Amino acid sequence: MATAYRGLLANLISDLRATVNGITPEQFEQLVVDLLVKMGYGQGETVGRSGDGGIDGIINQDALGLEKVYVQAKRWAGQVGEPEIRNFSGSLDAKGATKGVFITASTFSGTARQTAQTISAGNKFIRLVDGNELAQLMIRHGVGVVTEYTYEIKKLDENYFAEGI
């Protein structure tokens, strides 16, 4: 059963990634904000449009909006490189922000990951989420997926019988 489950999960991840790659950039931005909200990060809104300053979404982590996480969402076919991470870091600086999440439907280059890690060693933190992790988070938090079946597998409770009924 575990092998079958892993196979079904791999197929679902593949289907999710293909579907996400087929939606519009605006839909992708909304999906990303919806996911972060569902993950419990706070109230969110999409703000991506022409002249958005490199910010596609904002998550207010508290009711008054004093703690914000800024979001960049890229539904690219190709790999996201180091220049995009530096640009996003500059967008965070322009907002006086210290927290950002960069989510892509594709992958990040090694230099992009290294740049985010270097930036995050200071007083600013940039979290990268690639397409594979995005799909896994969508499944875990129920965004874009529904439960089709649930199986409950039981085993003998030896402790119950050892306590002397």
QUIFENHU-V148885 format. One record per helix or strand of 2 or more residues. SS is the DSSP state (H for helix, E for strand). FROM is the first residue (numbers start at 1). LEN is the number of residues. Records with the same first field share a line. If there is no record, write none. Layout:
# QUIFENHU-V148885
SS=FROM-LEN + FROM-LEN
This chain:
# QUIFENHU-V148885
H=2-20 + 25-14 + 82-14 + 110-11 + 131-11 + 158-5
E=43-4 + 57-4 + 68-7 + 99-6 + 125-5
